[in-house]
Amino acid sequence: MTAPTKERPVAAADSKGKKGKDAAEDGEEKKGGKLKLIVIAVVALLGIGAGLYFFVFSGSGEEAEPAPVAGIVLPLDSVTVNLAGGGYLKIGVSLQLTEEAGETAPDGSKATDIVIDMFSEAQPTDVTGNRDAMKAELEQRIEEAYNTEEAGDLVMGIYYTEYVTQ
């Protein structure tokens, strides 16, 4: 003889195959999941907006100094310089003056002295291999010598007019 078994009542399944109480919890999770997604998206957009505002509108508060306006070009006499490692360099330089310098050109002897001083210490490999770097350094030295607070910005650049090594 077998004992009668009692069957347990089964909760009715919803359309997705989930049972009563579980279906209600999933509905709340979906709503909560969408809400979380919306909150995260809003926070991300606010962060991006704040970052763009910072990069676009932030600044030191001071206006940038306007670029100097080119004036006349002052050609200097070519100079032949003995290089430190042997050989020589014949170099000609012109100074690009600013409008602030006016029509009366400053004395070029200071620039000629800087050229002689700089290139007489140079090796032949520096003169031939690092021409652009040496020009940048020469330009910086000349601008520092001529552009003072008392005189203003007189020189804005240099040009090589002659550059021969042997």
C-alpha positions, 0 to 999 in steps of 0.5 A: 500500500502506498501512502497518499501524497499531498500535492503542493499548490504551484503559483501561477506563472506569468507570461515570461515563465516567472512565478508570482512574487519573483515577477513583481521583484523583476519589474521593480528591478527593471524600473530601478535599473533604468532609473540608475542608468538615467542618473548615471547618464545625467551625471556623466553629461554634467561632468562632460559639460563642466569639463568643456566649460573649464577648457573653453572658458578658463584662462589666466584672466589676462589677455595674451600680449599681441604679437609684434608687428614686423618692421625693417630688416637690418642686415649685418656684415658677414663674419668669418669665425674660426671654429673650436675643432678646426675649420671656419664658418662664414656667417651672415645674419640679418635682424628682423626688427619690430615696428616698435624699433622704428626707422632708426635701426639699432647698432648691430655690433652687439649682435655681431659680437654674440655671433662671434662668441657663440660660433667660435666655441662651436665644433664643426659637427655642431655647425653642420649637424645642428644648424637649426638648433644653433639658429634658435639659440642665437636668436634667443641670445640676440633677442635677450640682448636687444629686447629690454624693458627700457628699449622695448621689443626691438628684435623679433627674429633673425635670418641667415643670409650666409652660412658657409663651412669649411 
